[in-house]
Amino acid sequence: MTKNLTKLWAGGMRRLLAIQNRAIRDDLKGAVLEAPQPQALWRAAQAAAEQAAKPSTPGARSSSGTPARESRVGPRAAAWAAGEWRRAEHIAPAGANRAERTLAYGLYLPRGRPTAGMPLVVMLHGCQQSMNSFAEGTRMNLLADRHGFAVVYPEQSERAHPHRCWHWYDAREAAGGGEAAAVVSLVDTLVEEQGFDRSRVYLAGLSAGAGLAMLLAVRAPGRFAAVALHSGPAFGEARSAVSALDVMRRGVHHDPVALVDSQLGAHEHPGMPAIVVQGDADAVVAPMNAEQLAVQMLRLNGLADARGVRQGVVSHEAFKDGYREQDYELGGASVVRLCRVADLDHAWSGGDDAVPFHSSTGPDASALIWDFFESQRREVIDETYDELTQDAG
């Protein structure tokens, strides 16, 4: 499924770009570069990928007569496990430069455990996904039952983007900045209402969700103890849908460290432990993005200067079953971990491949992520740094 998904996506992108180039040669460059064109490009590519990945009812047959695909990791209903699933809407209040925003979400709570002092994992889905499909595909709720943490799945509105993509490349309050602020507001409310452990709130995202997670890691580090970026774009260069697609295809053109530094300005970042997961066969978000993200996270954590990894940082490389793991440690603790998965395309590694944008190829990314998160703490909860709590802008 995932190989077909990538081929369709890449083929659709090539055809659309060829059409765009012909239009430019016909002196229609101005019209092509208007805002509707990148939206059309994005929609067509997403539609092709979604059609290739769309699951069917078990035991049914597709319109071509071929048997419908079934999950290789068990029934999809198992994603809900034995806990409690709550769907609700959060109203993020307006600020001086920010309109009120409604954010739908799903909250999973393991059964029979008090929420007071419980860790919380925030899961940001990718394009063409919902809270339900992300929970089903990643099966993070099964780990929540096993290890005793809660999971919240914020959901992008189709009104904000027709394909539920987060605007990770646009930090304005009307777009990605407002979406990130709404996530922060939701986290604060849940911690207050449920009594979750404020020092153990973790953040994970896939694709566009990883892009928004990176924006949050840079702008609101006081809220999160660690971040996981799966198949995500490098940070700091994209400013529009067109430039976002370019970063996804090629990575950033400028120095990744300089891009981070330019975003921080005079701020001293408190650090954010990170795990980066990337498929080596990803034709949607090029693997170069993962390498650049790892460098950027090393910089945010003070483990690298403009010339490279600083002294005192221990680097370990290990080749495991189907993936390569690069670990950067300081004082015996892992701070940045990069996992490159062989043969994985643009999909959640080791997930339920009956769900779009998840693949049975590779290690269980949910387990890798929780294994990294489990030892991380935000020992000093300092929200004064977080720009998202400040209305000045």
Secondary structure in CASP SS format (residue, H / E / C, confidence):
PFRMAT SS
TARGET T0000
AUTHOR 0000-0000-0000
METHOD secondary structure of the structure
MODEL  1
M C 1.00
T H 1.00
K H 1.00
N H 1.00
L H 1.00
T H 1.00
K H 1.00
L H 1.00
W H 1.00
A H 1.00
G H 1.00
G H 1.00
M H 1.00
R H 1.00
R H 1.00
L H 1.00
L H 1.00
A H 1.00
I H 1.00
Q H 1.00
N H 1.00
R H 1.00
A H 1.00
I H 1.00
R H 1.00
D C 1.00
D C 1.00
L C 1.00
K H 1.00
G H 1.00
A H 1.00
V H 1.00
L C 1.00
E C 1.00
A C 1.00
P H 1.00
Q H 1.00
P H 1.00
Q H 1.00
A H 1.00
L H 1.00
W H 1.00
R H 1.00
A H 1.00
A H 1.00
Q H 1.00
A H 1.00
A H 1.00
A H 1.00
E H 1.00
Q H 1.00
A H 1.00
A H 1.00
K C 1.00
P C 1.00
S C 1.00
T C 1.00
P C 1.00
G C 1.00
A C 1.00
R E 1.00
S C 1.00
S C 1.00
S C 1.00
G C 1.00
T C 1.00
P E 1.00
A C 1.00
R C 1.00
E C 1.00
S C 1.00
R C 1.00
V C 1.00
G C 1.00
P C 1.00
R H 1.00
A H 1.00
A H 1.00
A H 1.00
W H 1.00
A C 1.00
A C 1.00
G C 1.00
E E 1.00
W E 1.00
R E 1.00
R E 1.00
A E 1.00
E E 1.00
H E 1.00
I E 1.00
A E 1.00
P C 1.00
A C 1.00
G E 1.00
A C 1.00
N C 1.00
R E 1.00
A C 1.00
E C 1.00
R E 1.00
T E 1.00
L E 1.00
A E 1.00
Y E 1.00
G E 1.00
L E 1.00
Y E 1.00
L E 1.00
P C 1.00
R C 1.00
G C 1.00
R C 1.00
P C 1.00
T C 1.00
A C 1.00
G C 1.00
M C 1.00
P C 1.00
L E 1.00
V E 1.00
V E 1.00
M E 1.00
L E 1.00
H C 1.00
G C 1.00
C C 1.00
Q C 1.00
Q C 1.00
S C 1.00
M H 1.00
N H 1.00
S H 1.00
F H 1.00
A H 1.00
E H 1.00
G H 1.00
T H 1.00
R C 1.00
M H 1.00
N H 1.00
L H 1.00
L H 1.00
A H 1.00
D H 1.00
R H 1.00
H H 1.00
G C 1.00
F C 1.00
A E 1.00
V E 1.00
V E 1.00
Y E 1.00
P E 1.00
E E 1.00
Q C 1.00
S C 1.00
E C 1.00
R C 1.00
A C 1.00
H C 1.00
P C 1.00
H C 1.00
R C 1.00
C C 1.00
W C 1.00
H C 1.00
W C 1.00
Y C 1.00
D C 1.00
A C 1.00
R C 1.00
E C 1.00
A C 1.00
A C 1.00
G H 1.00
G H 1.00
G H 1.00
E H 1.00
A H 1.00
A H 1.00
A H 1.00
V H 1.00
V H 1.00
S H 1.00
L H 1.00
V H 1.00
D H 1.00
T H 1.00
L H 1.00
V H 1.00
E H 1.00
E H 1.00
Q H 1.00
G C 1.00
F C 1.00
D C 1.00
R H 1.00
S H 1.00
R H 1.00
V E 1.00
Y E 1.00
L E 1.00
A E 1.00
G E 1.00
L E 1.00
S C 1.00
A H 1.00
G H 1.00
A H 1.00
G H 1.00
L H 1.00
A H 1.00
M H 1.00
L H 1.00
L H 1.00
A H 1.00
V H 1.00
R H 1.00
A C 1.00
P H 1.00
G H 1.00
R H 1.00
F C 1.00
A C 1.00
A E 1.00
V E 1.00
A E 1.00
L E 1.00
H E 1.00
S C 1.00
G C 1.00
P C 1.00
A C 1.00
F C 1.00
G C 1.00
E C 1.00
A C 1.00
R C 1.00
S C 1.00
A H 1.00
V H 1.00
S H 1.00
A H 1.00
L H 1.00
D H 1.00
V H 1.00
M H 1.00
R H 1.00
R H 1.00
G C 1.00
V C 1.00
H C 1.00
H C 1.00
D C 1.00
P H 1.00
V H 1.00
A H 1.00
L H 1.00
V H 1.00
D H 1.00
S H 1.00
Q H 1.00
L H 1.00
G C 1.00
A C 1.00
H C 1.00
E C 1.00
H C 1.00
P C 1.00
G C 1.00
M C 1.00
P C 1.00
A E 1.00
I E 1.00
V E 1.00
V E 1.00
Q E 1.00
G E 1.00
D C 1.00
A C 1.00
D C 1.00
A C 1.00
V C 1.00
V C 1.00
A C 1.00
P C 1.00
M H 1.00
N H 1.00
A H 1.00
E H 1.00
Q H 1.00
L H 1.00
A H 1.00
V H 1.00
Q H 1.00
M H 1.00
L H 1.00
R H 1.00
L H 1.00
N C 1.00
G C 1.00
L C 1.00
A E 1.00
D E 1.00
A C 1.00
R C 1.00
G E 1.00
V E 1.00
R C 1.00
Q C 1.00
G C 1.00
V C 1.00
V E 1.00
S E 1.00
H E 1.00
E E 1.00
A E 1.00
F E 1.00
K E 1.00
D C 1.00
G C 1.00
Y E 1.00
R E 1.00
E E 1.00
Q E 1.00
D E 1.00
Y E 1.00
E E 1.00
L E 1.00
G C 1.00
G C 1.00
A E 1.00
S E 1.00
V E 1.00
V E 1.00
R E 1.00
L E 1.00
C E 1.00
R E 1.00
V E 1.00
A C 1.00
D C 1.00
L C 1.00
D C 1.00
H C 1.00
A C 1.00
W E 1.00
S C 1.00
G C 1.00
G C 1.00
D C 1.00
D C 1.00
A C 1.00
V C 1.00
P C 1.00
F C 1.00
H E 1.00
S C 1.00
S C 1.00
T C 1.00
G C 1.00
P C 1.00
D C 1.00
A H 1.00
S H 1.00
A H 1.00
L H 1.00
I H 1.00
W H 1.00
D H 1.00
F H 1.00
F H 1.00
E C 1.00
S C 1.00
Q C 1.00
R C 1.00
R C 1.00
E C 1.00
V C 1.00
I C 1.00
D C 1.00
E C 1.00
T C 1.00
Y C 1.00
D C 1.00
E H 1.00
L H 1.00
T H 1.00
Q C 1.00
D C 1.00
A C 1.00
G C 1.00
END
